[in-house]
Amino acid sequence: MFPQMRRAAGLSAVRRAVGGVASADQHHRLFQAALFSASSYNSSSRSQWFSYNGIAGDKASRAATHAVFGTMLFSTAATSIVEEAHAKETVNFRPKEVVLYQYEACPFCNKVKAFLDYYDIPYKIVEVNPLSKKETKWSEYKKVPILMVDGEQMVDSSDIIDKLYRKINPDVSTNSAEESEEKKWRRWVDNHLVHVLSPNIYRTISEAIDSFDYITTKGNFSFMEKLSAKYAGAGAMYFISKRLKKRHNITDERAALYEAAETWVDALQGRDFLGGTKPNLADLSVFGVLKSIRYLRAGKDMVEHTRIGDWYDRMENVVGVSAGFRE
Ligand SMILES: N[C@@H](CCC(=O)N[C@@H](CS)C(=O)NCC(=O)O)C(=O)O
């Protein structure tokens, strides 16, 4: 079957599974948002992410809350104890208004947030409803993240980061050896690491339900959308994630996740960060993408079974309190 046909078959399976709560068009968007896939290994590949949020009070919900607020608590405590062994970057780039259109659980959005948080650039967060997308109707670009910087629209997480970095460092040279190492690993994030995530967070039915709980709790979903997404969506994504595994030549998803984590630790070659004593754009990209799964079962397993935890903690510490706010 051609990839497009497989994809269409997958989406109609999802629609059938969800039933009659939303319109067919809404189903399509819901599951596009949920599904994180890419048909080819490049940054323009069509990719989607589906996530799930927890019901208040249950374990998944607490873990999800931890994922968001734990960063702040941990980093504040750690910072005061360690006396800022590593610190955020302070920069002169001070735009008047920065607005991030995002899905809370989207790895690409978390990548952009890691950058903004690290450089302490305040930004307003607009949580987009993945079904109606009414918050981004004004834009021709149909994905998230979209970043508005003083009225200028920026799209595609890696392009957004490049543009912001150039605004922060207008005079920086672009051909050093460190720079090519950084570029290589940023490409690895977009072409490899992100594709390992979906098969892992939808690996079993129970993990798929937890993931959907996280996605729908953190995301902008109506009550009925949450209800329909949680179980039907989780079931459908469980099956779709098996196809994604094949598409990206993954046989054992956990092994692939652990291998990716170990590959990254090897790339550090004993340094605190790929950037040396402070994170570079590759560190921020890996961190942002992994943050979207960190407190799901897959992320916990990854930290438990690989050496990535120390680096992740250092990143959490240095990225620190989020500069994002909601109105
Ligand atoms: N290459 C893009 C990928 C962005 C992307 O695929 N975003 C997903 C959410 S994680 C999306 O918006 N999918 C379309 C949809 O939700 O309808 C980037 O790096 O920003």
The ligand as an SDF file (V2000), in Angstrom:
LIG
                    3D

 20 19  0  0  0  0  0  0  0  0999 V2000
    8.3710   20.5740   11.0230 N   0  0  0  0  0  0  0  0  0  0  0  0
    7.3930   21.1890   11.8650 C   0  0  0  0  0  0  0  0  0  0  0  0
    6.4020   20.1390   12.3320 C   0  0  0  0  0  0  0  0  0  0  0  0
    5.2470   20.7390   13.1120 C   0  0  0  0  0  0  0  0  0  0  0  0
    4.1480   19.7170   13.3340 C   0  0  0  0  0  0  0  0  0  0  0  0
    4.0820   18.6820   12.6700 O   0  0  0  0  0  0  0  0  0  0  0  0
    3.2880   20.0160   14.2730 N   0  0  0  0  0  0  0  0  0  0  0  0
    2.1420   19.1570   14.5030 C   0  0  0  0  0  0  0  0  0  0  0  0
    1.8090   19.1390   15.9880 C   0  0  0  0  0  0  0  0  0  0  0  0
    3.0630   18.3110   16.9160 S   0  0  0  0  0  0  0  0  0  0  0  0
    0.9360   19.7150   13.7860 C   0  0  0  0  0  0  0  0  0  0  0  0
    0.6510   20.8880   13.9050 O   0  0  0  0  0  0  0  0  0  0  0  0
    0.2560   18.8600   13.0130 N   0  0  0  0  0  0  0  0  0  0  0  0
   -0.8820   19.2540   12.2240 C   0  0  0  0  0  0  0  0  0  0  0  0
   -2.1750   19.2970   12.9600 C   0  0  0  0  0  0  0  0  0  0  0  0
   -2.2210   19.2510   14.1740 O   0  0  0  0  0  0  0  0  0  0  0  0
   -3.1940   19.4220   12.2900 O   0  0  0  0  0  0  0  0  0  0  0  0
    8.0920   21.8790   13.0440 C   0  0  0  0  0  0  0  0  0  0  0  0
    9.2440   21.5100   13.3350 O   0  0  0  0  0  0  0  0  0  0  0  0
    7.5300   22.8060   13.6370 O   0  0  0  0  0  0  0  0  0  0  0  0
  1  2  1  0
  2  3  1  0
  2 18  1  0
  3  4  1  0
  4  5  1  0
  5  6  2  0
  5  7  1  0
  7  8  1  0
  8  9  1  0
  8 11  1  0
  9 10  1  0
 11 12  2  0
 11 13  1  0
 13 14  1  0
 14 15  1  0
 15 16  2  0
 15 17  1  0
 18 19  2  0
 18 20  1  0
M  END
$$$$
